[in-house]
């Protein structure tokens, strides 16, 4: 999926690399009132350079990760309605994704860049189960479990997802706690189950985002784990793609790449500029055919080196 172009133009770095994209799943063809759960065996879904994990078990006829859907049923209870969003549609569109976890699943940048935001809402299966209760899960707000026994919650129920955020190296991690339902308010009129598309803003995260994972928690648990159906719907994933920059450029040579300590540079005389993924200038130096840049004190991540020479500007991507 990585696109490589030759860059020889006297323009600024920030103007070169930043492309705003949105994965809205509309490129995945579905007939009306249908879904794609991976049963065709095509594996992960890819939309606008984002990769959404999917695993389909032929033997069990089951799936994990993401399914793509345009189902509109927000009234039918039960597992048979597991592919519908509680909103009855995508966000100003038909298609959306339904996420169901088992193990480690999420979505990932297929190209260097960052994820800015996305929208979530409840799946119909989970929302109706929480609102009304069913044979396995309690009705939220009730002091009784699904078997009619006091469960010790006094009706102060919740269902939430932890949005686990990872950067381009193992040290870049963060998380956001988002409640898909919350019945813990003193004033019961404030209790809610999310029934609208709600924005998850990631622009405050202090590093470029590579991967998003989901983990669920509920106040309703039993001997085999969480009773609340662990589903969530997502749509409109906004992200920036840092495309058009190669890890090699014939105008100059850099090595080793990835680099730990010292980066060697060979090429036309000029000025070297080093930028991070946010387009911030990290350092600059004169270049005389051969030079070195010390990366020891620079944090791990993805960087771009511009060599400004008499014929223009050449750029290479560096990984620390």
VEXTORFI-145739 format. One record per residue (C-alpha): residue in one letter; x, y, z. Coordinates in Angstrom, 2 decimals. Example, Ala and Ser with C-alpha at 12.3 -4.5 7.8 and 13.67 -1.06 7.14 Angstrom:
2
res=A&u=12.30&v=-4.50&w=7.80
res=S&u=13.67&v=-1.06&w=7.14
***
This chain:
320
res=X&u=0.00&v=0.00&w=0.00
res=X&u=2.99&v=2.35&w=0.38
res=X&u=3.18&v=4.85&w=-2.46
res=X&u=6.63&v=6.05&w=-3.52
res=X&u=7.24&v=9.11&w=-5.62
res=X&u=10.38&v=11.02&w=-6.61
res=X&u=10.50&v=14.44&w=-5.01
res=X&u=12.66&v=17.15&w=-6.52
res=X&u=10.84&v=20.41&w=-5.85
res=X&u=11.76&v=23.51&w=-3.91
res=X&u=8.71&v=23.48&w=-1.64
res=X&u=8.36&v=23.21&w=2.12
res=X&u=8.22&v=19.85&w=3.90
res=X&u=4.86&v=20.57&w=5.53
res=X&u=3.32&v=21.22&w=2.14
res=X&u=4.61&v=17.93&w=0.76
res=X&u=3.48&v=15.19&w=3.02
res=X&u=0.18&v=15.99&w=4.66
res=X&u=-2.93&v=14.42&w=3.09
res=X&u=-6.21&v=14.28&w=5.02
res=X&u=-8.14&v=11.08&w=4.34
res=X&u=-11.30&v=9.54&w=5.73
res=X&u=-12.13&v=5.84&w=5.86
res=X&u=-15.93&v=5.66&w=5.61
res=X&u=-16.27&v=2.08&w=4.28
res=X&u=-18.30&v=3.27&w=1.28
res=X&u=-15.72&v=1.74&w=-1.07
res=X&u=-16.72&v=-1.73&w=0.17
res=X&u=-19.60&v=-2.85&w=-2.02
res=X&u=-22.66&v=-4.15&w=-0.19
res=X&u=-26.17&v=-4.85&w=-1.39
res=X&u=-28.87&v=-3.10&w=0.69
res=X&u=-29.45&v=-4.58&w=4.15
res=X&u=-26.33&v=-6.77&w=4.09
res=X&u=-22.91&v=-7.16&w=5.66
res=X&u=-19.47&v=-8.57&w=4.95
res=X&u=-18.10&v=-10.55&w=7.91
res=X&u=-15.11&v=-12.00&w=6.09
res=X&u=-16.74&v=-15.29&w=5.14
res=X&u=-15.42&v=-14.94&w=1.57
res=X&u=-11.93&v=-15.43&w=2.96
res=X&u=-10.45&v=-12.16&w=1.75
res=X&u=-8.99&v=-11.29&w=5.15
res=X&u=-8.58&v=-7.78&w=6.51
res=X&u=-10.49&v=-4.81&w=5.10
res=X&u=-8.45&v=-1.92&w=3.70
res=X&u=-10.00&v=1.50&w=3.21
res=X&u=-8.07&v=4.71&w=2.46
res=X&u=-4.74&v=3.26&w=3.65
res=X&u=-6.21&v=2.00&w=6.94
res=X&u=-6.28&v=-1.75&w=7.61
res=X&u=-9.15&v=-3.17&w=9.68
res=X&u=-8.51&v=-6.64&w=11.04
res=X&u=-10.89&v=-9.47&w=10.30
res=X&u=-10.67&v=-13.16&w=11.05
res=X&u=-13.31&v=-15.61&w=9.91
res=X&u=-13.33&v=-19.17&w=11.25
res=X&u=-14.80&v=-21.42&w=8.55
res=X&u=-15.13&v=-24.38&w=10.92
res=X&u=-17.24&v=-22.45&w=13.45
res=X&u=-18.80&v=-19.96&w=11.04
res=X&u=-17.69&v=-17.16&w=13.38
res=X&u=-15.80&v=-13.90&w=12.97
res=X&u=-13.66&v=-11.55&w=15.04
res=X&u=-12.45&v=-8.02&w=14.48
res=X&u=-14.44&v=-5.93&w=11.99
res=X&u=-17.41&v=-6.63&w=9.78
res=X&u=-18.66&v=-4.02&w=7.30
res=X&u=-22.41&v=-3.45&w=7.30
res=X&u=-25.28&v=-1.29&w=6.06
res=X&u=-27.97&v=-2.98&w=8.18
res=X&u=-30.62&v=-0.58&w=9.52
res=X&u=-32.40&v=-2.75&w=12.14
res=X&u=-32.30&v=-0.93&w=15.49
res=X&u=-35.36&v=-2.60&w=17.00
res=X&u=-34.79&v=-6.37&w=16.91
res=X&u=-33.24&v=-7.88&w=20.04
res=X&u=-30.70&v=-10.66&w=20.16
res=X&u=-27.55&v=-12.06&w=18.60
res=X&u=-29.22&v=-12.42&w=15.21
res=X&u=-29.06&v=-8.64&w=14.91
res=X&u=-25.34&v=-8.39&w=15.67
res=X&u=-24.47&v=-6.50&w=12.46
res=X&u=-26.62&v=-3.40&w=13.02
res=X&u=-25.70&v=-0.01&w=14.47
res=X&u=-28.17&v=1.44&w=16.97
res=X&u=-28.34&v=4.62&w=14.88
res=X&u=-29.85&v=2.63&w=12.00
res=X&u=-27.22&v=3.86&w=9.52
res=X&u=-23.68&v=5.10&w=9.13
res=X&u=-22.74&v=8.70&w=9.86
res=X&u=-24.46&v=10.50&w=6.96
res=X&u=-23.80&v=7.40&w=4.87
res=X&u=-24.85&v=3.80&w=4.41
res=X&u=-21.84&v=1.71&w=5.38
res=X&u=-20.11&v=1.45&w=8.74
res=X&u=-18.08&v=-1.11&w=10.66
res=X&u=-19.12&v=-3.36&w=13.54
res=X&u=-16.35&v=-4.45&w=15.89
res=X&u=-16.41&v=-7.64&w=17.94
res=X&u=-13.23&v=-8.62&w=19.79
res=X&u=-11.66&v=-11.93&w=20.60
res=X&u=-7.95&v=-11.58&w=21.21
res=X&u=-6.03&v=-8.63&w=19.79
res=X&u=-7.89&v=-6.81&w=17.04
res=X&u=-8.01&v=-3.21&w=15.90
res=X&u=-7.14&v=-1.02&w=12.94
res=X&u=-3.79&v=0.20&w=11.71
res=X&u=-2.25&v=2.82&w=9.46
res=X&u=-0.99&v=1.02&w=6.38
res=X&u=1.16&v=4.09&w=5.65
res=X&u=3.11&v=6.44&w=7.90
res=X&u=0.84&v=9.15&w=9.27
res=X&u=-1.50&v=9.60&w=12.21
res=X&u=-5.15&v=8.98&w=13.12
res=X&u=-6.98&v=12.19&w=14.06
res=X&u=-10.47&v=11.03&w=15.05
res=X&u=-13.27&v=8.56&w=14.45
res=X&u=-16.92&v=8.11&w=15.43
res=X&u=-18.50&v=5.39&w=17.55
res=X&u=-21.96&v=4.30&w=18.60
res=X&u=-23.54&v=1.22&w=20.12
res=X&u=-24.42&v=-1.83&w=18.12
res=X&u=-28.15&v=-2.61&w=18.23
res=X&u=-27.52&v=-5.99&w=19.86
res=X&u=-25.64&v=-4.43&w=22.79
res=X&u=-27.89&v=-1.36&w=23.18
res=X&u=-31.16&v=-3.30&w=23.22
res=X&u=-29.69&v=-5.86&w=25.61
res=X&u=-28.67&v=-3.11&w=28.04
res=X&u=-31.97&v=-1.26&w=27.70
res=X&u=-34.31&v=-4.25&w=28.07
res=X&u=-32.21&v=-7.11&w=29.41
res=X&u=-32.23&v=-10.62&w=27.88
res=X&u=-31.70&v=-14.24&w=28.83
res=X&u=-27.98&v=-13.69&w=29.50
res=X&u=-27.53&v=-10.01&w=30.36
res=X&u=-29.28&v=-7.73&w=32.85
res=X&u=-31.38&v=-4.67&w=32.20
res=X&u=-29.24&v=-1.66&w=33.04
res=X&u=-30.52&v=0.34&w=35.99
res=X&u=-32.05&v=-2.72&w=37.65
res=X&u=-30.63&v=-4.09&w=40.93
res=X&u=-31.29&v=-7.62&w=39.59
res=X&u=-29.24&v=-9.80&w=37.23
res=X&u=-30.62&v=-11.73&w=34.25
res=X&u=-31.75&v=-14.51&w=36.61
res=X&u=-33.75&v=-12.11&w=38.77
res=X&u=-31.26&v=-12.19&w=41.63
res=X&u=-29.80&v=-9.14&w=43.39
res=X&u=-26.41&v=-8.50&w=41.81
res=X&u=-25.03&v=-5.93&w=44.27
res=X&u=-24.88&v=-3.07&w=41.76
res=X&u=-28.00&v=-1.25&w=42.98
res=X&u=-28.60&v=-0.54&w=39.30
res=X&u=-25.42&v=1.53&w=38.93
res=X&u=-24.40&v=-0.10&w=35.68
res=X&u=-21.95&v=0.82&w=32.95
res=X&u=-20.53&v=-0.45&w=29.66
res=X&u=-17.34&v=1.11&w=28.37
res=X&u=-14.55&v=0.62&w=25.90
res=X&u=-10.90&v=1.38&w=26.47
res=X&u=-9.47&v=2.77&w=23.25
res=X&u=-5.84&v=1.61&w=23.30
res=X&u=-3.54&v=3.83&w=21.22
res=X&u=-0.11&v=2.84&w=19.94
res=X&u=2.50&v=4.82&w=18.03
res=X&u=5.25&v=3.74&w=15.69
res=X&u=7.44&v=2.27&w=18.39
res=X&u=6.76&v=0.17&w=21.48
res=X&u=7.18&v=3.12&w=23.89
res=X&u=4.38&v=5.24&w=22.41
res=X&u=1.17&v=4.19&w=24.14
res=X&u=-1.91&v=5.91&w=25.54
res=X&u=-5.59&v=5.15&w=26.12
res=X&u=-9.02&v=6.80&w=26.23
res=X&u=-11.90&v=5.59&w=28.39
res=X&u=-15.27&v=5.96&w=26.65
res=X&u=-18.62&v=4.98&w=28.20
res=X&u=-21.08&v=3.45&w=25.76
res=X&u=-23.64&v=3.36&w=28.59
res=X&u=-23.57&v=4.86&w=32.09
res=X&u=-26.23&v=4.39&w=34.78
res=X&u=-24.16&v=5.51&w=37.77
res=X&u=-25.60&v=9.02&w=38.16
res=X&u=-27.33&v=10.11&w=41.37
res=X&u=-29.98&v=11.70&w=39.15
res=X&u=-31.38&v=8.77&w=37.15
res=X&u=-32.56&v=11.11&w=34.41
res=X&u=-28.89&v=11.48&w=33.42
res=X&u=-28.46&v=7.76&w=32.77
res=X&u=-27.80&v=7.02&w=29.11
res=X&u=-27.06&v=4.48&w=26.40
res=X&u=-25.20&v=6.04&w=23.46
res=X&u=-27.60&v=6.16&w=20.49
res=X&u=-25.86&v=8.73&w=18.25
res=X&u=-22.56&v=8.77&w=16.40
res=X&u=-20.08&v=10.29&w=18.85
res=X&u=-16.67&v=11.69&w=17.97
res=X&u=-13.49&v=10.31&w=19.54
res=X&u=-10.95&v=13.13&w=19.19
res=X&u=-7.33&v=11.92&w=19.13
res=X&u=-5.60&v=15.18&w=18.24
res=X&u=-4.46&v=15.66&w=21.83
res=X&u=-2.38&v=12.48&w=21.78
res=X&u=1.27&v=13.46&w=21.94
res=X&u=2.58&v=11.20&w=19.17
res=X&u=1.59&v=10.05&w=15.66
res=X&u=-0.87&v=7.15&w=15.95
res=X&u=-0.26&v=3.89&w=14.15
res=X&u=-2.77&v=1.46&w=15.71
res=X&u=-6.06&v=1.55&w=17.63
res=X&u=-7.22&v=-1.41&w=19.75
res=X&u=-10.42&v=-1.83&w=21.79
res=X&u=-11.02&v=-3.45&w=25.18
res=X&u=-14.45&v=-3.65&w=26.86
res=X&u=-15.63&v=-3.53&w=30.47
res=X&u=-19.11&v=-3.88&w=31.98
res=X&u=-20.71&v=-3.88&w=35.41
res=X&u=-22.61&v=-7.03&w=34.35
res=X&u=-20.32&v=-10.05&w=34.60
res=X&u=-20.78&v=-13.76&w=35.21
res=X&u=-18.84&v=-17.00&w=35.52
res=X&u=-17.75&v=-16.85&w=31.87
res=X&u=-16.89&v=-13.16&w=31.78
res=X&u=-18.83&v=-10.12&w=30.63
res=X&u=-22.56&v=-10.62&w=30.04
res=X&u=-23.08&v=-7.40&w=28.07
res=X&u=-22.58&v=-8.07&w=24.33
res=X&u=-19.12&v=-6.72&w=23.50
res=X&u=-19.84&v=-4.89&w=20.25
res=X&u=-19.29&v=-1.34&w=19.05
res=X&u=-19.93&v=0.40&w=15.72
res=X&u=-17.41&v=2.80&w=14.16
res=X&u=-17.44&v=5.12&w=11.16
res=X&u=-15.59&v=8.03&w=9.55
res=X&u=-11.97&v=7.44&w=10.60
res=X&u=-10.10&v=10.66&w=9.82
res=X&u=-6.36&v=10.31&w=9.38
res=X&u=-3.35&v=11.91&w=7.79
res=X&u=-1.23&v=10.00&w=5.31
res=X&u=2.41&v=10.93&w=4.94
res=X&u=2.60&v=9.58&w=1.42
res=X&u=4.92&v=10.51&w=-1.41
res=X&u=8.16&v=10.14&w=0.57
res=X&u=10.49&v=7.27&w=-0.22
res=X&u=13.01&v=5.64&w=2.07
res=X&u=15.47&v=5.99&w=-0.83
res=X&u=16.28&v=8.93&w=-3.11
res=X&u=18.98&v=8.79&w=-5.74
res=X&u=20.02&v=12.39&w=-5.02
res=X&u=21.63&v=11.36&w=-1.74
res=X&u=22.37&v=8.30&w=0.37
res=X&u=21.64&v=7.77&w=4.08
res=X&u=22.69&v=4.81&w=6.23
res=X&u=22.02&v=2.92&w=8.40
res=X&u=18.24&v=3.10&w=8.15
res=X&u=16.75&v=2.37&w=10.66
res=X&u=19.29&v=4.32&w=12.71
res=X&u=20.15&v=4.12&w=16.41
res=X&u=22.99&v=6.58&w=16.96
res=X&u=24.77&v=8.10&w=13.95
res=X&u=23.23&v=8.62&w=10.52
res=X&u=25.67&v=8.96&w=7.62
res=X&u=24.74&v=11.14&w=4.65
res=X&u=26.41&v=11.22&w=1.22
res=X&u=25.31&v=13.40&w=-1.68
res=X&u=25.27&v=16.81&w=-3.28
res=X&u=26.39&v=19.76&w=-1.17
res=X&u=23.66&v=21.78&w=0.48
res=X&u=21.67&v=22.08&w=3.68
res=X&u=20.16&v=19.20&w=5.67
res=X&u=16.82&v=19.68&w=7.50
res=X&u=15.30&v=17.00&w=9.75
res=X&u=11.54&v=17.04&w=10.49
res=X&u=9.32&v=14.85&w=12.66
res=X&u=5.91&v=13.52&w=11.58
res=X&u=4.23&v=16.72&w=12.78
res=X&u=6.34&v=18.75&w=10.37
res=X&u=8.38&v=20.29&w=13.19
res=X&u=12.01&v=21.09&w=12.43
res=X&u=14.24&v=18.95&w=14.68
res=X&u=17.64&v=20.15&w=13.48
res=X&u=19.49&v=21.62&w=10.50
res=X&u=23.10&v=21.46&w=9.35
res=X&u=25.35&v=22.24&w=6.40
res=X&u=26.17&v=19.26&w=4.20
res=X&u=29.49&v=18.98&w=2.32
res=X&u=29.32&v=15.78&w=0.25
res=X&u=29.61&v=13.65&w=3.40
res=X&u=28.21&v=14.42&w=6.85
res=X&u=26.77&v=12.81&w=9.96
res=X&u=23.74&v=13.44&w=12.13
res=X&u=23.66&v=12.18&w=15.71
res=X&u=20.28&v=10.60&w=16.54
res=X&u=21.24&v=9.41&w=20.03
res=X&u=19.21&v=12.05&w=21.87
res=X&u=16.34&v=12.09&w=19.38
res=X&u=13.24&v=10.06&w=20.41
res=X&u=12.33&v=6.92&w=18.49
res=X&u=9.95&v=7.49&w=15.62
res=X&u=9.69&v=8.36&w=11.93
res=X&u=11.57&v=11.36&w=10.55
res=X&u=12.09&v=13.01&w=7.17
res=X&u=15.38&v=14.41&w=5.93
res=X&u=15.38&v=17.16&w=3.32
res=X&u=18.54&v=17.86&w=1.38
res=X&u=18.34&v=21.34&w=-0.17
res=X&u=20.82&v=21.37&w=-3.05
res=X&u=21.43&v=23.35&w=-6.23
res=X&u=18.90&v=21.29&w=-8.22
res=X&u=16.07&v=21.53&w=-5.69
res=X&u=14.96&v=19.48&w=-2.69
res=X&u=15.30&v=15.73&w=-2.13
res=X&u=13.61&v=13.91&w=0.73
res=X&u=14.09&v=10.58&w=2.47
res=X&u=12.25&v=8.85&w=5.28
res=X&u=14.27&v=7.76&w=8.34
res=X&u=13.21&v=5.42&w=11.13
res=X&u=14.86&v=5.72&w=14.55
***
